[in-house]
Amino acid sequence: MSVPETPGIPRDPDTPTELRARIEHTRRELGDTLEELAAKADLKSRAQQKASEAMRTGRSKARPLAMAAGGVVLALGLAAALVLYRRQQGHH
């Protein structure tokens, strides 16, 4: 595994001070990476939460709409039945 080049720090540290500097640099990079990952994970969870909320909202609005549509279908069915009944009775 290759050690990345870091300005001011030798690729293969020779002294404890150089090694500590390399370790500290690596820790900072790791901390930055973890912060970025946490932010991305948070965005993902917030997006999932928003999607769930939208689904619940959509469902709650869909129920009254479905009930209204069912009422219209029922009314049309009754009207058709009434027309057929009247035709059978001889009322044109």
N, CA, C and O of each residue as an XYZ file, in Angstrom:
368
protein
N       0.845     -1.169      0.000
C       0.000      0.000      0.000
C       0.892      1.234      0.000
O       1.847      1.325      0.772
N       0.576      2.159     -0.856
C       1.386      3.357     -1.024
C       0.922      4.461     -0.076
O      -0.278      4.639      0.136
N       1.857      5.188      0.482
C       1.550      6.318      1.354
C       1.415      7.557      0.471
O       2.335      7.868     -0.285
N       0.289      8.272      0.548
C       0.132      9.453     -0.305
C       1.116     10.555      0.068
O       1.564     10.657      1.210
N       1.435     11.370     -0.921
C       2.358     12.489     -0.717
C       1.656     13.588      0.079
O       0.546     13.996     -0.262
N       2.300     14.057      1.128
C       1.785     15.156      1.936
C       2.843     16.240      1.993
O       3.965     15.992      2.434
N       2.497     17.444      1.548
C       3.493     18.523      1.565
C       4.070     18.737      2.957
O       3.326     18.843      3.932
N       5.400     18.802      3.051
C       6.071     19.072      4.316
C       6.308     17.848      5.176
O       6.975     17.946      6.206
N       5.782     16.699      4.784
C       5.983     15.472      5.559
C       6.573     14.430      4.623
O       5.998     14.148      3.572
N       7.706     13.857      4.989
C       8.333     12.855      4.128
C       7.424     11.641      3.919
O       6.640     11.281      4.798
N       7.539     11.019      2.751
C       6.716      9.852      2.421
C       6.963      8.731      3.441
O       6.012      8.115      3.922
N       8.222      8.466      3.768
C       8.582      7.470      4.782
C       9.265      8.206      5.931
O      10.477      8.419      5.896
N       8.492      8.600      6.957
C       9.075      9.388      8.057
C      10.247      8.662      8.717
O      10.200      7.457      8.967
N      11.299      9.438      8.989
C      12.505      8.880      9.609
C      12.540      9.129     11.114
O      13.186      8.383     11.850
N      11.866     10.152     11.568
C      11.941     10.514     12.988
C      10.558     10.389     13.617
O       9.546     10.407     12.917
N      10.519     10.262     14.931
C       9.230     10.217     15.621
C       8.381     11.468     15.352
O       7.156     11.380     15.274
N       9.030     12.628     15.210
C       8.305     13.868     14.937
C       7.632     13.806     13.567
O       6.473     14.194     13.421
N       8.363     13.316     12.566
C       7.788     13.177     11.234
C       6.647     12.159     11.235
O       5.633     12.357     10.567
N       6.815     11.075     11.983
C       5.779     10.052     12.079
C       4.530     10.623     12.750
O       3.409     10.385     12.300
N       4.734     11.381     13.832
C       3.586     12.007     14.512
C       2.854     12.967     13.570
O       1.624     13.012     13.549
N       3.623     13.732     12.792
C       3.009     14.663     11.841
C       2.179     13.890     10.814
O       1.075     14.309     10.467
N       2.702     12.776     10.332
C       1.966     11.947      9.358
C       0.684     11.402     10.001
O      -0.383     11.412      9.386
N       0.804     10.928     11.240
C      -0.363     10.381     11.951
C      -1.416     11.472     12.157
O      -2.601     11.241     11.916
N      -0.995     12.646     12.596
C      -1.934     13.747     12.823
C      -2.631     14.156     11.530
O      -3.835     14.409     11.513
N      -1.858     14.218     10.452
C      -2.440     14.558      9.143
C      -3.490     13.516      8.747
O      -4.576     13.865      8.283
N      -3.160     12.250      8.931
C      -4.075     11.163      8.587
C      -5.340     11.235      9.440
O      -6.441     11.015      8.935
N      -5.188     11.542     10.730
C      -6.357     11.671     11.613
C      -7.284     12.790     11.140
O      -8.505     12.631     11.122
N      -6.689     13.929     10.755
C      -7.511     15.052     10.260
C      -8.275     14.646      9.002
O      -9.467     14.921      8.866
N      -7.563     13.983      8.082
C      -8.214     13.530      6.851
C      -9.340     12.548      7.161
O     -10.422     12.630      6.581
N      -9.077     11.627      8.074
C     -10.096     10.651      8.459
C     -11.298     11.350      9.093
O     -12.444     11.007      8.802
N     -11.034     12.331      9.961
C     -12.123     13.090     10.580
C     -12.962     13.819      9.543
O     -14.190     13.828      9.621
N     -12.291     14.432      8.568
C     -13.017     15.120      7.495
C     -13.872     14.139      6.696
O     -15.022     14.421      6.359
N     -13.282     12.981      6.402
C     -14.009     11.966      5.641
C     -15.233     11.488      6.409
O     -16.308     11.326      5.832
N     -15.070     11.260      7.718
C     -16.195     10.810      8.532
C     -17.299     11.868      8.592
O     -18.483     11.533      8.553
N     -16.916     13.138      8.687
C     -17.905     14.207      8.693
C     -18.680     14.238      7.377
O     -19.899     14.410      7.373
N     -17.974     14.071      6.270
C     -18.628     14.050      4.963
C     -19.597     12.878      4.860
O     -20.715     13.030      4.369
N     -19.162     11.709      5.324
C     -20.029     10.533      5.283
C     -21.258     10.718      6.168
O     -22.366     10.343      5.785
N     -21.061     11.296      7.348
C     -22.189     11.537      8.252
C     -23.182     12.512      7.616
O     -24.394     12.329      7.731
N     -22.677     13.532      6.957
C     -23.557     14.497      6.291
C     -24.342     13.820      5.177
O     -25.536     14.072      5.016
N     -23.677     12.960      4.406
C     -24.371     12.241      3.335
C     -25.420     11.301      3.906
O     -26.529     11.216      3.377
N     -25.089     10.605      4.962
C     -26.042      9.688      5.592
C     -27.233     10.469      6.122
O     -28.372     10.017      6.004
N     -26.984     11.628      6.701
C     -28.057     12.452      7.227
C     -28.964     12.908      6.088
O     -30.187     12.889      6.227
N     -28.377     13.318      4.960
C     -29.184     13.724      3.807
C     -30.045     12.568      3.323
O     -31.212     12.754      2.979
N     -29.469     11.386      3.297
C     -30.210     10.216      2.846
C     -31.383      9.929      3.787
O     -32.492      9.651      3.332
N     -31.139      9.998      5.092
C     -32.217      9.716      6.044
C     -33.286     10.792      5.978
O     -34.474     10.493      6.100
N     -32.875     12.061      5.782
C     -33.878     13.123      5.651
C     -34.699     12.945      4.380
O     -35.906     13.188      4.383
N     -34.060     12.527      3.305
C     -34.787     12.296      2.049
C     -35.777     11.148      2.209
O     -36.900     11.213      1.710
N     -35.356     10.097      2.908
C     -36.255      8.971      3.152
C     -37.430      9.395      4.019
O     -38.562      8.970      3.789
N     -37.161     10.233      5.017
C     -38.227     10.725      5.884
C     -39.224     11.567      5.086
O     -40.435     11.420      5.248
N     -38.708     12.457      4.219
C     -39.577     13.277      3.375
C     -40.423     12.406      2.457
O     -41.607     12.676      2.258
N     -39.821     11.365      1.899
C     -40.555     10.461      1.011
C     -41.670      9.753      1.776
O     -42.778      9.604      1.262
N     -41.382      9.322      2.993
C     -42.407      8.669      3.818
C     -43.543      9.628      4.124
O     -44.713      9.250      4.063
N     -43.202     10.872      4.455
C     -44.226     11.873      4.729
C     -45.089     12.120      3.498
O     -46.310     12.239      3.604
N     -44.459     12.197      2.339
C     -45.197     12.422      1.096
C     -46.136     11.256      0.814
O     -47.263     11.455      0.362
N     -45.669     10.046      1.082
C     -46.522      8.867      0.877
C     -47.726      8.916      1.806
O     -48.850      8.647      1.383
N     -47.494      9.259      3.073
C     -48.613      9.339      4.023
C     -49.594     10.427      3.604
O     -50.807     10.223      3.653
N     -49.077     11.574      3.195
C     -49.929     12.675      2.760
C     -50.720     12.266      1.531
O     -51.919     12.529      1.436
N     -50.042     11.620      0.588
C     -50.712     11.164     -0.622
C     -51.808     10.171     -0.319
O     -52.885     10.224     -0.912
N     -51.543      9.276      0.592
C     -52.549      8.275      0.962
C     -53.738      8.921      1.652
O     -54.887      8.566      1.386
N     -53.463      9.872      2.541
C     -54.577     10.507      3.261
C     -55.444     11.324      2.315
O     -56.647     11.458      2.540
N     -54.844     11.877      1.246
C     -55.627     12.611      0.260
C     -56.306     11.660     -0.716
O     -57.347     11.991     -1.283
N     -55.727     10.487     -0.914
C     -56.275      9.528     -1.867
C     -57.568      8.902     -1.344
O     -58.453      8.586     -2.139
N     -57.696      8.720     -0.053
C     -58.901      8.088      0.498
C     -60.164      8.885      0.179
O     -61.110      8.318     -0.368
N     -60.214     10.190      0.502
C     -61.429     10.937      0.155
C     -61.688     10.958     -1.351
O     -62.839     10.924     -1.786
N     -60.634     11.012     -2.133
C     -60.776     11.016     -3.581
C     -61.376      9.694     -4.051
O     -62.271      9.678     -4.896
N     -60.884      8.598     -3.505
C     -61.406      7.279     -3.868
C     -62.862      7.141     -3.444
O     -63.670      6.562     -4.171
N     -63.199      7.669     -2.275
C     -64.580      7.603     -1.808
C     -65.494      8.424     -2.727
O     -66.599      7.988     -3.049
N     -65.043      9.593     -3.142
C     -65.831     10.427     -4.046
C     -66.014      9.726     -5.383
O     -67.107      9.720     -5.950
N     -64.935      9.137     -5.879
C     -65.023      8.411     -7.153
C     -65.980      7.235     -7.024
O     -66.762      6.962     -7.935
N     -65.919      6.552     -5.913
C     -66.847      5.442     -5.671
C     -68.288      5.921     -5.640
O     -69.185      5.243     -6.141
N     -68.508      7.086     -5.053
C     -69.856      7.662     -5.024
C     -70.359      7.987     -6.420
O     -71.527      7.757     -6.735
N     -69.481      8.520     -7.254
C     -69.862      8.836     -8.638
C     -70.206      7.558     -9.387
O     -71.212      7.505    -10.094
N     -69.384      6.533     -9.238
C     -69.654      5.254     -9.908
C     -70.980      4.679     -9.423
O     -71.764      4.165    -10.221
N     -71.231      4.763     -8.139
C     -72.494      4.263     -7.592
C     -73.680      5.038     -8.166
O     -74.683      4.441     -8.555
N     -73.568      6.352     -8.218
C     -74.640      7.189     -8.766
C     -74.886      6.862    -10.232
O     -76.036      6.766    -10.660
N     -73.815      6.691    -11.008
C     -73.970      6.337    -12.420
C     -74.620      4.967    -12.569
O     -75.469      4.764    -13.437
N     -74.222      4.041    -11.726
C     -74.827      2.701    -11.759
C     -76.304      2.750    -11.433
O     -77.105      2.073    -12.077
N     -76.676      3.543    -10.440
C     -78.103      3.670    -10.092
C     -78.886      4.339    -11.218
O     -80.010      3.939    -11.522
N     -78.288      5.357    -11.834
C     -78.955      6.034    -12.950
C     -79.155      5.062    -14.111
O     -80.224      5.034    -14.720
N     -78.135      4.272    -14.415
C     -78.258      3.290    -15.498
C     -79.324      2.262    -15.160
O     -80.108      1.880    -16.029
N     -79.368      1.813    -13.925
C     -80.382      0.846    -13.503
C     -81.773      1.443    -13.628
O     -82.704      0.756    -14.048
N     -81.930      2.715    -13.269
C     -83.219      3.386    -13.369
C     -83.655      3.490    -14.828
O     -84.823      3.262    -15.144
N     -82.715      3.837    -15.726
C     -83.036      3.926    -17.162
C     -83.477      2.565    -17.676
O     -84.476      2.474    -18.389
N     -82.766      1.525    -17.336
C     -83.128      0.177    -17.777
C     -84.483     -0.239    -17.212
O     -85.291     -0.842    -17.918
N     -84.728      0.073    -15.973
C     -86.004     -0.268    -15.335
C     -87.150      0.428    -16.052
O     -88.174     -0.190    -16.345
N     -86.976      1.710    -16.331
C     -88.034      2.469    -17.018
C     -88.279      1.932    -18.422
O     -89.420      1.874    -18.879
N     -87.201      1.538    -19.111
C     -87.379      0.969    -20.448
C     -88.171     -0.332    -20.385
O     -89.012     -0.601    -21.242
N     -87.897     -1.127    -19.370
C     -88.614     -2.397    -19.225
C     -90.091     -2.132    -18.888
O     -90.971     -2.910    -19.255
N     -90.339     -1.033    -18.190
C     -91.705     -0.715    -17.792
C     -92.464     -0.013    -18.926
O     -93.673      0.196    -18.831
N     -91.768      0.339    -19.967
C     -92.411      0.976    -21.094
C     -92.381      2.479    -21.026
O     -93.084      3.122    -21.806
N     -91.615      3.079    -20.147
C     -91.468      4.527    -20.067
C     -90.254      4.950    -20.872
O     -89.122      4.720    -20.446
N     -90.461      5.546    -21.992
C     -89.313      5.939    -22.836
C     -88.857      7.272    -22.438
O     -87.904      7.796    -23.015
